[in-house]
């Protein structure tokens, strides 16, 4: 069972690789000063899944964060990125 810091590293990898709604990640990954940019949102998503919320609820939350909270609006791939992120979070962090 991974520890908390390992979980956070996995969470960040998933968030930066699959979601990254702001588009900060470059060829060398995210800038070091922005590494924790999405932590609170991704932790909320994992918490929702652990508490039995549906995958669709988590996807909707991630899309809402991007479009409303971050005020970025909906991009053509917003839902697809949110879906891939939620699926990967569930598979990686919640599968025994």
Buried (B, 14 or more C-beta within 10 A) or exposed (E): EEEEEEBBEBBBEBBBBBBBBEEBBEEEBBEEEEBEBBEEBBBBBBEBBEEEBEBEBBBBBBBEBBBEEEEBEEBEEBBEBBBBBBBBBBEBBEEE
